[in-house]
Amino acid sequence: MINLKLDTPLLAEKYDEISNIQFDNGSILIEKLGVSPSRSG
């Protein structure tokens, strides 16, 4: 169950910071692996 009473502006800020870092690192990994979109069908 989700409890929004525990949310705070600081928690939201930290979540954004961490998720941005994860996205950036994932993008770097995809680039290094040479992954590109493929067409199916």
N, C-alpha and C positions, 0 to 999 in steps of 0.2 A: 504494500500500500504506500502511496506517495503522501508525504507529509510536508506541505508547503510552509508550515509554520517554522520549519527549521531553516528556510532560505533567508539569506542576508545579502545585501549588496556586495559585501566582500567575498562571500562564497560564489556569487555569480561572476564577479570579476576574475577570480582565480580559475573558475571553470572555463571561462572564455580564453584566458591566457594559456591554460594547459591544452585545450582543444585546438587552439591556433598552432601551438608548437607541434602537436601530433599531426595535424594536417600538413604543415610545412615539411616535417620529416618524412611523411608518407610520400609527398610529392617528389622529394629528393630521391627516395628509394625507387620509385617508379621510373624516374629519369635514368638512374644508374643501371637499372635492370633492362632498360630499353623497351619497356612495355609501351605498346601503342594500341589504339582502338582497332578492333577488327570488325569486319562486316560479315554477318551471318545471314543465310537465307538464300 
